[in-house]
Amino acid sequence: MGRRAPDLPRPSTDELEAWLRAQPPHCSYTGELLDIADLHVDHIVPLDRGGDHSLSNLCLASPAANRAKGAMSGDEFHLLLNLVGSWPDRGADLLKRLRMAGAGFSR
């Protein structure tokens, strides 16, 4: 935590450890069961968008969900997941579609 906002207050190690122990071991975005050795602590509101390091702004996420979320807020990412999840293929061809669309812009 804190690569981009080192001046923001942070929870103590003890507070963060207690928070981690109290969290259900599931990704906040996808609901998938997380392996304690491979989970991310994500900022619900990204630091770049005014978020902070408070425990109320943190959640557990799978590495893939955290990378996909990027600079979106948690609410924005949930909306995107719900939209893609409503498609008949549940987004299976999303990357292929985006690459094909992007090829048209690179000319």
C-alpha positions in Angstrom: 0.0 0.0 0.0 1.0 3.5 -0.5 3.2 3.7 -3.6 1.3 6.8 -4.8 0.1 8.3 -1.6 2.8 7.9 1.1 1.5 10.9 3.1 -1.9 9.4 3.9 -2.5 7.9 7.4 -2.4 4.1 7.5 -3.7 1.5 9.8 -1.1 0.0 12.2 0.2 -3.5 11.5 -1.9 -4.8 14.4 -5.1 -3.1 13.0 -4.4 -4.5 9.5 -3.8 -8.0 10.9 -7.0 -7.9 12.9 -8.9 -6.6 9.9 -7.5 -9.4 7.7 -8.5 -12.1 10.2 -12.0 -10.8 10.3 -12.5 -10.8 6.5 -14.4 -13.7 4.9 -11.8 -15.4 2.6 -13.7 -14.5 -0.6 -13.0 -12.0 -3.4 -15.2 -8.9 -2.8 -15.8 -8.6 -6.5 -16.3 -12.2 -7.8 -17.1 -14.1 -4.6 -14.5 -16.7 -5.4 -12.7 -18.4 -2.5 -9.2 -16.9 -2.0 -6.0 -18.7 -1.2 -4.4 -16.9 1.7 -1.0 -17.1 -0.1 -2.4 -15.4 -3.2 -4.8 -12.6 -2.4 -4.8 -8.9 -2.9 -5.9 -6.1 -0.5 -7.6 -3.6 -2.8 -8.6 0.0 -2.3 -12.3 0.2 -3.0 -11.9 3.9 -4.0 -8.5 4.0 -5.7 -5.9 6.3 -4.2 -5.7 8.2 -7.5 -9.4 9.0 -7.2 -9.3 10.3 -3.7 -9.4 7.0 -1.7 -7.3 6.5 1.4 -5.8 3.6 3.4 -8.6 3.4 6.0 -9.8 -0.1 6.7 -13.3 0.9 5.5 -11.7 1.6 2.0 -10.0 -1.8 1.8 -11.3 -5.2 0.6 -10.0 -8.6 -0.3 -9.7 -9.3 -4.0 -8.4 -12.1 -6.3 -5.3 -11.0 -8.2 -7.2 -11.2 -11.5 -10.1 -9.1 -10.3 -7.8 -6.5 -8.7 -5.9 -6.2 -12.0 -9.1 -6.0 -14.1 -10.6 -3.4 -11.8 -7.7 -1.0 -12.3 -8.7 2.6 -11.5 -12.4 1.9 -11.3 -14.2 2.2 -8.0 -15.6 -0.9 -6.4 -19.1 0.2 -7.4 -18.1 0.8 -11.0 -16.4 -2.6 -11.2 -19.5 -4.3 -9.8 -21.6 -2.6 -12.4 -19.2 -3.8 -15.2 -19.2 -7.3 -13.9 -23.0 -7.3 -13.7 -23.3 -6.0 -17.3 -20.8 -8.5 -18.7 -22.4 -11.3 -16.7 -25.8 -10.6 -18.3 -24.4 -11.3 -21.8 -25.3 -14.7 -23.4 -21.6 -15.7 -23.4 -20.9 -14.0 -20.0 -18.0 -12.1 -21.6 -16.1 -15.2 -22.8 -15.2 -13.4 -26.1 -14.7 -10.0 -24.6 -10.9 -9.8 -25.0 -11.2 -11.0 -28.6 -13.9 -8.4 -29.3 -11.8 -5.6 -27.8 -8.7 -6.6 -29.7 -10.7 -6.7 -33.0 -12.2 -3.3 -32.3 -8.7 -1.9 -31.3 -7.2 -3.2 -34.5 -9.5 -0.8 -36.4 -8.2 2.2 -34.5 -4.5 1.3 -35.0 -4.5 1.9 -38.7 
